Amino acid sequence: MNEPVRVLVVDDSAYNRRAITKMLEDLPGVKVVGYACDGEEGLRKVFDLKPDLVTLDLEMPKMDGFAFLRIVMQNRPTPVIVVSARTKDENVFKALDFGAVEFVSKPTARISTELLTIKEDLHRKVRAVVLTDMRKVLRRPLGRENRSVNEAAPTLHRRRNTSGPSICQVVIGASTGGPPALQTILSQITEKIPLGIAISQHMPAGFTRAFAERLNKICALDVSEAQTGDVLEPGRVLIAPGGRNLTFFEDSGRVLAHVRDPVAGQRYVPSVDVMFESAARVFGPGLLAVVLTGMGNDGAKGVLSIKEVGGQALAEAEESSVVFGMPKEAIATGRIDKVIPLPLLCTEILRRCGL
Protein backbone atom coordinates (compact mmCIF):
# COMPACT_ATOMS: atom_id res chain seq x y z
CA MET A 1 0.00 0.00 0.00
CA ASN A 2 1.65 3.28 -1.10
CA GLU A 3 -1.01 5.57 0.35
CA PRO A 4 -2.42 4.81 3.82
CA VAL A 5 -5.84 3.19 3.96
CA ARG A 6 -8.11 5.88 5.44
CA VAL A 7 -10.67 4.42 7.85
CA LEU A 8 -13.76 5.88 9.54
CA VAL A 9 -14.89 4.21 12.81
CA VAL A 10 -18.66 4.38 13.55
CA ASP A 11 -19.71 3.10 16.99
CA ASP A 12 -21.85 4.60 19.77
CA SER A 13 -19.48 3.41 22.52
CA ALA A 14 -16.54 5.71 23.27
CA TYR A 15 -14.55 2.76 24.62
CA ASN A 16 -15.19 0.72 21.48
CA ARG A 17 -14.21 3.64 19.23
CA ARG A 18 -10.90 4.06 21.06
CA ALA A 19 -10.19 0.33 21.10
CA ILE A 20 -11.03 -0.19 17.41
CA THR A 21 -8.99 2.89 16.46
CA LYS A 22 -5.97 1.61 18.40
CA MET A 23 -6.23 -1.84 16.82
CA LEU A 24 -6.55 -0.37 13.32
CA GLU A 25 -3.60 1.98 13.74
CA ASP A 26 -1.44 -0.94 14.87
CA LEU A 27 -1.81 -2.23 11.30
CA PRO A 28 0.90 -0.74 9.03
CA GLY A 29 -0.53 1.36 6.22
CA VAL A 30 -3.79 2.16 8.01
CA LYS A 31 -4.82 5.60 9.28
CA VAL A 32 -8.06 6.31 11.16
CA VAL A 33 -9.22 9.67 9.76
CA GLY A 34 -12.29 10.09 11.97
CA TYR A 35 -14.96 8.58 14.14
CA ALA A 36 -18.71 8.96 14.59
CA CYS A 37 -21.07 8.23 17.49
CA ASP A 38 -24.13 7.29 15.43
CA GLY A 39 -25.30 6.75 11.87
CA GLU A 40 -26.20 10.40 11.22
CA GLU A 41 -22.75 11.65 12.20
CA GLY A 42 -21.25 8.73 10.31
CA LEU A 43 -23.02 9.77 7.12
CA ARG A 44 -21.76 13.35 7.37
CA LYS A 45 -18.20 12.11 7.83
CA VAL A 46 -18.42 9.63 4.97
CA PHE A 47 -19.18 12.49 2.60
CA ASP A 48 -16.76 14.97 4.24
CA LEU A 49 -13.77 12.68 4.81
CA LYS A 50 -14.29 10.21 1.93
CA PRO A 51 -12.72 7.24 3.76
CA ASP A 52 -11.47 4.15 1.96
CA LEU A 53 -13.15 1.87 4.50
CA VAL A 54 -15.68 2.09 7.35
CA THR A 55 -16.04 -0.06 10.48
CA LEU A 56 -19.67 -0.02 11.56
CA ASP A 57 -21.66 -0.92 14.66
CA LEU A 58 -25.26 -1.84 13.85
CA GLU A 59 -27.19 -0.83 16.96
CA MET A 60 -26.82 2.92 17.47
CA PRO A 61 -29.07 5.87 18.43
CA LYS A 62 -30.59 8.34 15.89
CA MET A 63 -29.69 6.23 12.86
CA ASP A 64 -28.81 2.54 13.03
CA GLY A 65 -26.29 0.73 10.89
CA PHE A 66 -28.86 -0.54 8.37
CA ALA A 67 -30.11 2.95 7.45
CA PHE A 68 -26.49 4.09 7.26
CA LEU A 69 -25.66 1.25 4.86
CA ARG A 70 -28.65 1.94 2.61
CA ILE A 71 -27.73 5.62 2.17
CA VAL A 72 -23.99 5.07 1.78
CA MET A 73 -24.42 2.32 -0.83
CA GLN A 74 -26.81 4.49 -2.85
CA ASN A 75 -24.69 7.64 -2.76
CA ARG A 76 -21.03 6.85 -2.06
CA PRO A 77 -20.39 3.09 -2.12
CA THR A 78 -17.60 2.38 0.37
CA PRO A 79 -16.29 -0.94 1.74
CA VAL A 80 -17.82 -1.54 5.18
CA ILE A 81 -16.82 -4.04 7.87
CA VAL A 82 -19.57 -4.60 10.44
CA VAL A 83 -18.17 -4.96 13.98
CA SER A 84 -21.09 -6.46 15.84
CA ALA A 85 -21.95 -8.42 18.97
CA ARG A 86 -23.70 -11.77 18.63
CA THR A 87 -26.89 -10.59 20.29
CA LYS A 88 -28.77 -10.82 16.99
CA ASP A 89 -26.90 -13.03 14.53
CA GLU A 90 -29.43 -12.49 11.76
CA ASN A 91 -28.62 -8.77 11.72
CA VAL A 92 -25.15 -9.50 10.40
CA PHE A 93 -26.53 -11.23 7.31
CA LYS A 94 -29.08 -8.46 6.82
CA ALA A 95 -26.17 -5.99 6.83
CA LEU A 96 -24.37 -8.06 4.18
CA ASP A 97 -27.53 -7.84 2.07
CA PHE A 98 -27.44 -4.07 2.44
CA GLY A 99 -23.90 -3.85 1.06
CA ALA A 100 -21.50 -4.55 3.94
CA VAL A 101 -18.56 -6.65 2.75
CA GLU A 102 -17.43 -8.42 5.94
CA PHE A 103 -18.15 -8.67 9.63
CA VAL A 104 -16.14 -9.13 12.80
CA SER A 105 -17.80 -10.62 15.85
CA LYS A 106 -17.44 -8.70 19.12
CA PRO A 107 -16.87 -11.21 21.94
CA THR A 108 -19.57 -9.55 24.07
CA ALA A 109 -22.22 -6.83 23.79
CA ARG A 110 -20.89 -5.32 27.03
CA ILE A 111 -18.14 -2.71 27.20
CA SER A 112 -15.13 -4.90 27.89
CA THR A 113 -11.43 -5.27 27.25
CA GLU A 114 -12.40 -8.58 25.60
CA LEU A 115 -12.95 -6.46 22.47
CA LEU A 116 -9.17 -6.41 21.99
CA THR A 117 -9.26 -10.14 21.16
CA ILE A 118 -10.68 -9.34 17.70
CA LYS A 119 -7.46 -7.58 16.65
CA GLU A 120 -6.05 -10.35 14.45
CA ASP A 121 -9.41 -11.01 12.78
CA LEU A 122 -9.95 -7.28 12.22
CA HIS A 123 -6.50 -6.86 10.64
CA ARG A 124 -7.01 -9.82 8.30
CA LYS A 125 -10.37 -8.55 7.13
CA VAL A 126 -9.18 -4.98 6.63
CA ARG A 127 -6.43 -6.31 4.33
CA ALA A 128 -9.05 -8.24 2.34
CA VAL A 129 -11.85 -5.71 2.26
CA VAL A 130 -9.76 -2.74 1.21
CA LEU A 131 -9.19 -4.55 -2.11
CA THR A 132 -12.94 -4.83 -2.72
CA ASP A 133 -14.41 -3.63 -5.96
CA MET A 134 -17.71 -2.15 -4.72
CA ARG A 135 -19.25 -2.48 -8.19
CA LYS A 136 -19.18 -6.26 -7.68
CA VAL A 137 -20.69 -5.97 -4.21
CA LEU A 138 -23.55 -3.82 -5.44
CA ARG A 139 -24.30 -6.22 -8.30
CA ARG A 140 -25.16 -8.90 -5.74
CA PRO A 141 -28.84 -9.68 -5.26
CA LEU A 142 -30.10 -7.81 -2.19
CA GLY A 143 -32.91 -8.31 0.27
CA ARG A 144 -33.11 -12.08 -0.01
CA GLU A 145 -33.94 -12.49 3.66
CA ASN A 146 -37.63 -12.07 2.94
CA ARG A 147 -37.75 -14.37 -0.05
CA SER A 148 -39.21 -17.82 0.21
CA VAL A 149 -38.41 -20.79 -1.98
CA ASN A 150 -41.59 -20.24 -3.97
CA GLU A 151 -40.62 -16.71 -4.98
CA ALA A 152 -36.90 -17.30 -5.31
CA ALA A 153 -34.73 -17.08 -8.39
CA PRO A 154 -35.95 -17.95 -11.87
CA THR A 155 -36.41 -21.66 -12.41
CA LEU A 156 -33.49 -23.18 -14.21
CA HIS A 157 -34.12 -24.99 -17.45
CA ARG A 158 -32.01 -28.06 -16.84
CA ARG A 159 -30.97 -30.69 -19.31
CA ARG A 160 -29.74 -34.03 -18.13
CA ASN A 161 -26.06 -34.62 -18.78
CA THR A 162 -25.37 -38.28 -19.36
CA SER A 163 -21.67 -37.99 -20.15
CA GLY A 164 -18.77 -38.29 -17.70
CA PRO A 165 -18.64 -39.78 -14.19
CA SER A 166 -21.69 -39.52 -11.96
CA ILE A 167 -21.41 -36.73 -9.36
CA CYS A 168 -23.17 -37.48 -6.07
CA GLN A 169 -21.73 -34.82 -3.76
CA VAL A 170 -20.80 -31.16 -4.09
CA VAL A 171 -18.43 -29.35 -1.71
CA ILE A 172 -18.19 -25.54 -1.72
CA GLY A 173 -15.61 -23.28 -0.06
CA ALA A 174 -15.90 -19.50 0.42
CA SER A 175 -14.61 -16.57 2.47
CA THR A 176 -15.05 -12.78 2.05
CA GLY A 177 -18.16 -12.16 -0.06
CA GLY A 178 -19.19 -15.79 0.39
CA PRO A 179 -22.54 -15.50 2.20
CA PRO A 180 -24.29 -13.55 -0.59
CA ALA A 181 -22.61 -15.76 -3.22
CA LEU A 182 -23.89 -18.91 -1.51
CA GLN A 183 -27.35 -17.36 -1.31
CA THR A 184 -27.22 -16.71 -5.05
CA ILE A 185 -26.36 -20.34 -5.80
CA LEU A 186 -28.74 -22.04 -3.37
CA SER A 187 -31.68 -19.76 -4.14
CA GLN A 188 -31.62 -21.07 -7.72
CA ILE A 189 -32.43 -24.59 -6.49
CA THR A 190 -36.19 -24.31 -6.42
CA GLU A 191 -37.18 -27.98 -6.28
CA LYS A 192 -36.06 -31.10 -4.45
CA ILE A 193 -33.20 -32.70 -6.34
CA PRO A 194 -31.07 -35.77 -5.54
CA LEU A 195 -27.90 -33.87 -4.71
CA GLY A 196 -25.91 -33.51 -1.49
CA ILE A 197 -23.94 -30.34 -0.74
CA ALA A 198 -21.44 -29.49 2.02
CA ILE A 199 -20.20 -25.93 2.59
CA SER A 200 -17.26 -24.42 4.47
CA GLN A 201 -17.62 -20.64 4.75
CA HIS A 202 -14.94 -18.84 6.79
CA MET A 203 -17.00 -17.59 9.70
CA PRO A 204 -16.53 -17.22 13.47
CA ALA A 205 -18.19 -19.57 15.91
CA GLY A 206 -21.82 -18.89 16.63
CA PHE A 207 -23.00 -17.42 13.34
CA THR A 208 -23.34 -20.48 11.13
CA ARG A 209 -26.59 -21.78 12.66
CA ALA A 210 -28.34 -18.51 11.80
CA PHE A 211 -26.68 -18.59 8.38
CA ALA A 212 -27.94 -22.13 7.75
CA GLU A 213 -31.46 -21.18 8.84
CA ARG A 214 -31.35 -18.24 6.47
CA LEU A 215 -30.26 -20.43 3.54
CA ASN A 216 -32.92 -22.99 4.40
CA LYS A 217 -35.60 -20.36 3.73
CA ILE A 218 -34.43 -19.68 0.18
CA CYS A 219 -33.42 -23.16 -1.00
CA ALA A 220 -35.63 -26.17 -1.76
CA LEU A 221 -33.06 -28.49 -0.18
CA ASP A 222 -32.83 -29.06 3.58
CA VAL A 223 -30.07 -26.79 4.92
CA SER A 224 -28.66 -27.11 8.45
CA GLU A 225 -25.50 -26.54 10.48
CA ALA A 226 -23.52 -29.79 10.48
CA GLN A 227 -23.20 -31.94 13.58
CA THR A 228 -21.11 -35.05 14.05
CA GLY A 229 -23.16 -38.06 12.95
CA ASP A 230 -25.26 -36.20 10.35
CA VAL A 231 -25.79 -38.36 7.27
CA LEU A 232 -24.76 -36.90 3.94
CA GLU A 233 -27.60 -37.72 1.61
CA PRO A 234 -29.31 -36.39 -1.51
CA GLY A 235 -31.41 -33.30 -0.89
CA ARG A 236 -29.40 -32.19 2.14
CA VAL A 237 -27.01 -29.25 2.59
CA LEU A 238 -24.64 -29.20 5.57
CA ILE A 239 -22.88 -26.00 6.69
CA ALA A 240 -19.59 -26.40 8.59
CA PRO A 241 -19.94 -24.87 12.08
CA GLY A 242 -18.05 -21.60 12.56
CA GLY A 243 -14.61 -22.04 14.09
CA ARG A 244 -14.51 -25.81 13.45
CA ASN A 245 -13.74 -28.13 10.53
CA LEU A 246 -16.14 -30.40 8.68
CA THR A 247 -14.82 -33.83 7.68
CA PHE A 248 -16.45 -37.11 6.62
CA PHE A 249 -16.23 -40.83 7.29
CA GLU A 250 -17.97 -43.99 6.09
CA ASP A 251 -20.00 -46.25 8.34
CA SER A 252 -22.21 -49.18 7.28
CA GLY A 253 -22.44 -47.94 3.72
CA ARG A 254 -23.32 -44.39 4.68
CA VAL A 255 -21.22 -41.21 4.71
CA LEU A 256 -21.42 -39.29 7.98
CA ALA A 257 -20.21 -35.85 9.06
CA HIS A 258 -17.51 -35.44 11.68
CA VAL A 259 -17.06 -31.95 13.12
CA ARG A 260 -13.52 -31.46 14.47
CA ASP A 261 -11.66 -28.72 16.28
CA PRO A 262 -8.95 -27.03 14.21
CA VAL A 263 -5.29 -27.72 14.87
CA ALA A 264 -3.36 -25.05 16.73
CA GLY A 265 -2.47 -22.10 14.53
CA GLN A 266 -4.82 -23.02 11.69
CA ARG A 267 -5.35 -19.77 9.82
CA TYR A 268 -8.65 -20.35 8.04
CA VAL A 269 -11.58 -21.91 9.88
CA PRO A 270 -13.71 -23.73 8.89
CA SER A 271 -10.97 -24.96 6.56
CA VAL A 272 -11.89 -25.49 2.92
CA ASP A 273 -8.74 -27.57 2.35
CA VAL A 274 -9.58 -29.89 5.24
CA MET A 275 -13.14 -30.44 3.96
CA PHE A 276 -12.05 -30.92 0.33
CA GLU A 277 -9.31 -33.43 1.27
CA SER A 278 -11.64 -35.43 3.48
CA ALA A 279 -14.37 -35.45 0.83
CA ALA A 280 -11.86 -36.63 -1.80
CA ARG A 281 -11.01 -39.69 0.31
CA VAL A 282 -14.67 -40.62 0.77
CA PHE A 283 -16.34 -39.69 -2.52
CA GLY A 284 -13.49 -40.12 -5.03
CA PRO A 285 -14.52 -39.36 -8.63
CA GLY A 286 -18.12 -38.73 -7.58
CA LEU A 287 -17.17 -35.34 -6.12
CA LEU A 288 -17.47 -31.79 -7.47
CA ALA A 289 -15.68 -28.93 -5.68
CA VAL A 290 -16.44 -25.21 -6.07
CA VAL A 291 -14.11 -22.42 -4.89
CA LEU A 292 -15.88 -19.09 -4.38
CA THR A 293 -14.77 -15.54 -3.57
CA GLY A 294 -12.36 -14.92 -0.69
CA MET A 295 -8.89 -13.80 0.34
CA GLY A 296 -6.04 -16.26 0.78
CA ASN A 297 -5.32 -19.67 -0.67
CA ASP A 298 -7.65 -21.96 1.27
CA GLY A 299 -9.08 -24.55 -1.10
CA ALA A 300 -6.13 -24.79 -3.52
CA LYS A 301 -4.55 -27.85 -1.83
CA GLY A 302 -7.95 -29.45 -1.55
CA VAL A 303 -8.55 -29.02 -5.27
CA LEU A 304 -5.37 -30.99 -5.96
CA SER A 305 -6.58 -33.83 -3.73
CA ILE A 306 -9.93 -33.94 -5.50
CA LYS A 307 -8.34 -34.00 -8.95
CA GLU A 308 -5.99 -36.82 -7.88
CA VAL A 309 -8.99 -39.07 -7.23
CA GLY A 310 -10.76 -38.13 -10.48
CA GLY A 311 -13.18 -35.52 -9.12
CA GLN A 312 -14.08 -32.22 -10.76
CA ALA A 313 -13.44 -28.62 -9.68
CA LEU A 314 -14.89 -25.20 -10.55
CA ALA A 315 -13.76 -21.70 -9.56
CA GLU A 316 -15.66 -18.41 -9.48
CA ALA A 317 -14.53 -15.96 -12.15
CA GLU A 318 -12.75 -12.72 -11.27
CA GLU A 319 -15.57 -10.66 -12.78
CA SER A 320 -17.95 -11.66 -9.97
CA SER A 321 -15.56 -12.45 -7.08
CA VAL A 322 -15.74 -9.75 -4.41
CA VAL A 323 -12.16 -10.72 -3.49
CA PHE A 324 -10.36 -12.75 -6.19
CA GLY A 325 -7.93 -14.52 -3.87
CA MET A 326 -9.10 -18.09 -3.24
CA PRO A 327 -10.39 -18.64 -6.81
CA LYS A 328 -7.14 -17.22 -8.22
CA GLU A 329 -5.03 -19.59 -6.11
CA ALA A 330 -7.21 -22.54 -7.08
CA ILE A 331 -6.93 -21.64 -10.77
CA ALA A 332 -3.14 -21.32 -10.37
CA THR A 333 -2.97 -25.06 -9.55
CA GLY A 334 -3.81 -25.70 -13.21
CA ARG A 335 -6.39 -28.29 -12.15
CA ILE A 336 -9.63 -26.31 -12.29
CA ASP A 337 -12.04 -27.71 -14.91
CA LYS A 338 -13.86 -24.45 -15.57
CA VAL A 339 -13.91 -20.83 -14.36
CA ILE A 340 -17.43 -19.43 -14.17
CA PRO A 341 -19.08 -16.15 -13.07
CA LEU A 342 -21.37 -16.46 -10.08
CA PRO A 343 -24.73 -16.07 -11.88
CA LEU A 344 -23.94 -19.15 -14.01
CA LEU A 345 -22.41 -21.36 -11.32
CA CYS A 346 -25.60 -23.11 -10.18
CA THR A 347 -26.47 -24.07 -13.74
CA GLU A 348 -22.98 -25.46 -14.27
CA ILE A 349 -23.07 -27.41 -10.98
CA LEU A 350 -26.39 -29.03 -11.87
CA ARG A 351 -25.24 -29.78 -15.41
CA ARG A 352 -22.13 -31.56 -14.17
CA CYS A 353 -24.22 -33.49 -11.68
CA GLY A 354 -26.48 -34.72 -14.47
CA LEU A 355 -29.50 -32.82 -13.16
N, C-alpha and C positions, 0 to 999 in steps of 0.2 A: 504494500500500500504506500504510494508516494505521498498522497494527501491524507491527513487524519480522517477517520470515519467520524462524522459529527452526529452525536446522539442526543435525543431529547428524552428525558425521564418523566413519565406521567404517573403519579401515584398520590393518593390523598394522605398517606402517612409520611410525616417528616423523617421518621427513623428509616423507613424503607427507601425514601428518596436518597438519603445520605449513604445508606449501605449499598444500594444499587449503583450509585455514582462512583463510590470508591472501588467497587468490584470492576466496573467498566473501565475506569481509568488505570487499573492495574494491567489492562490488556494493551500491549504496545500498538500504537497506531490508532487508538481510540480517544476521542475527546468529547466529554459531555458539555454541550453548548448551552444547556438550559434545563429547567425542570418546571413542572406544572402540578398544581394541587387538585385539579379536577379536569373534566373533559373540556369545559368552556375555555379555561386558560390554556389547556393543551392545544386546542384548535388555533387560538391566536398565535401561539409560539410556533406551531407548524408552518403557518404562513409567513411569520416574521423572520424566523431563524432558518427555515428551509433545511431541516436536518436530513442526514442520509438514512437515519434509522430511528425508530421510536420504541421504547419499552413502555408497556401499557398495563396498568391495573384495570380490572373490569368494573369493580364495584366502587363507585365514587359519587360524591354529592354533585348537585347541579346537572351534570351531564355524565352518564355512565360510559363505559368503554365501547359499548355497541353503537351508540349514537355517534361517538367520536369516529369510530371506524367507518361508518356509513358516509359521513361528510368528507373525511380525508380521502377515501377511495374514489369519491365522485369528483373531487376538486384538485387534490394534489397527491396522487398515489405514492405512498412511501412505505418501505418495508417496516412491518410492525412485529415485535415479539411480545406476546402477552405474558406477563409475569403474574400468575394467579394462584390463589390457594385452592385446595381441593374441595372446598365447601360445596360447590356445584359443578361437578365434572362436565355436565352437558354444556355449560356456558363456554368452555374452552372450544368445543367443536362448533358452536354457534359463531364464535369470534373468527374461527378459520373460514367459515362460510362468508363472513362479512369482509374478508380480505386480509386478515392477519396471516403471517407466513409461518410462524412457529410459536411455541409456548414453552415456558419454564414453570415448573411446579414449585410454588412456595411450600416449605415443609409444614407450615402452620398458618392459620388465618390471624393468629395473635401477633402482636409486636414482639419480636424475639430475635436474639442473636443467631438462632438457627437459620435465619435467612442467608447467612454467609455461606452455608453449605451448598448453595446453588452456584457458587462462583465458577467452577469448572464447566458445568452444563451451560451457564450463561455465556461464557467465553466461546465455547464450541459453536453455539448457535449464532452468536454475533458474526463469527467468521463465515458461517454458511449463508446467513440471511443477507448480509451486506452485498453478496454477489447476485441477489435475486433480480430477475427481470420482471418488474411489476406488470408488464403487459401480459406475461404468461399467467400470473396470478389472477388478474382480472378477467381473463378468458375462461377461468374455471366456472362451472355451473354453480350458482349460489342458491341459498335458501332451500336446500334439499331436506332440511330437518322436518319440514311439514309435509313432505311428499310420501305417499303410501306406495306400495307396490303397484296398485292398480293405475295410478296416475304417473308412474315413473317414466323412464326414458322411452323413446320410440321402440316398438317391437322390432327385433332384428329379424331379417329375412335370412334364415339359415339354410344352408345346403349341406347335406351329409357328405363328409369326406371319407371315402373308403380306402384311400391310399395311405401307405406308411403304417408304422406301429400304432397300436391302440393306446391312447392316453387315458389313464384312469384317475390321475391325481395332478392337481395344479398347485404349485407353491409360489408365493409372491412375496418379494421383499421391498421395503420402502423406508424412506426417512423424511427429510424436510420436504414438505409439499405432498407427502404421501396420503394423509387422511382424505383430502378432497379427490385425489386421483383414484383411490380405492373406491370411494363413493361413486365416481363416474363409471368405473368398470362394473361394480356389483349392481348398480341401479339399472343396468341394461339387461340383466337377467330377470325377465319378467314372468317366467314360468318354471315349474319344477323340472329340473334336468338331472340326468344321472352323472353328476360330476362332483368330486370332492375337491375342496380348496383349503389350503392352510396359508396363513399370512403372518409374517413377522414385520411389524411396523415399529421402528425405533420410538419408544415412548416410555415415560417413567412409570413406576409402579402406581397402580390405583386408577389409571384412566382407561385402561383397555376394556373393562367391563362396560362402561358407559359407551365406549366407541363401538363395541360389538352390538349392543342394544340398538344403537343408532343405525348401524348397517342392516340389522335385522328388519328394520321398518321399511327399507327401500329395496330389499332384494327378496326374490321369491324363494331363495334357499334358506335353510335354517342357520343363522349366524350366532355364534356364542364364543365367549372367552374360553380358551382351552383349559382343561383340567387333566391331570394324570388319570389314565384309564378311559378317557373318551375314545370312542371308536371312530376311526376315519371311514366314512361311508359316502356313497353318492348322495347328493342333495344337501351336504353339510359343509359349513364353512367354520373353521376353527381359527381364532385369533390368539397369537402368542401373548401370554400375560406380560404386562409391562415390567421391565426389570428382570425378567427370567427368560430362559431359552426353551424353545419347543422342539422336541425330538420325537422319534417314533420307534416302535418295536413291534415285532410280530408275536402273536400268541393264539394258538388254536385256529390258525387260518385267518385271523383278523389282524388288522393293523391298528395299534392303539397309540394314543398320545402319551408322552412322558415329559412333564414340565420340570426343568432342572434349574438350579441356581447357576449363575455364571461363574467362571473361574476368576480368581483374583486378577484385577487389572484389565479385565475384558473391556474394550473401549465402546463397542456398540452392543446395546442390549434392548430388546431381544435380538440375538445375532442371526442375520440372514445366512451367513456362511454355515453356522452350526445347523440350522434347519435344512438348508439345501443338502449338506453332506449326509445328514441322517436320512433324509428322504431318498437320496440316490441309492443308499444301501438297501432300503426296503422296497422301493418301487422300480428300480432299474430303468429299463427303456420305456416303461409306462408313465413317465414323469415329464411334466412341462414346467419349466421355471420362468418367472417373469421378474425382471429387475426394473423398479420404478425410480422416480426422482429421489434425489438425496445426496448429501455431501459424504465424501469418503469413498472407501473401496469395499465396503461390506457387500458380499454377494459374488464377487469376482472368483474367489477360490471355490465357492460352492458351485458356480457354473461349470468350472473345470471338472469337478467330481461328477456332476450330472452328465456331462458330455462323455466322460470315460465309460459310463455304463449304458450309453446309447440313448439317453434322454434328449429332450429338446429345450432350447432356451431363447427367450425373447428379451429385448431391452427397449425401454421407452426412448423415443427420439428426442434430440436436443430441442427441437422446436416447441415441445410441450413440457419438457422437464423444468420445474421451477428452479431446481439446482441440478445441473448436469454433471454430477460427480459419480455416483454409483453406476448409472448406465454407461458412462464413458469408460470407467474402469472395467466393467463387464465386457464391453465391446472390444477393449484393448486386448482381451485374452485371445481374440480371433476365433472364439468358439460360439458366438451368438448366431443363431439361425436367421433372425430377422430383426431389424430395428423399426419400430412402429410408433407413430404419434398416438398420444393417449386416446383420442376419440375413436380410433380404429382398433384398439387393443382387445376389447372384449370380443369383437367379431373374429379376430385372428385366433384368440384362445379357443373359442368354440369351434372354429373351422378345424384347427389342429386336433381337437378332441373328437372330431367326427360327429359334432352335434349341429 
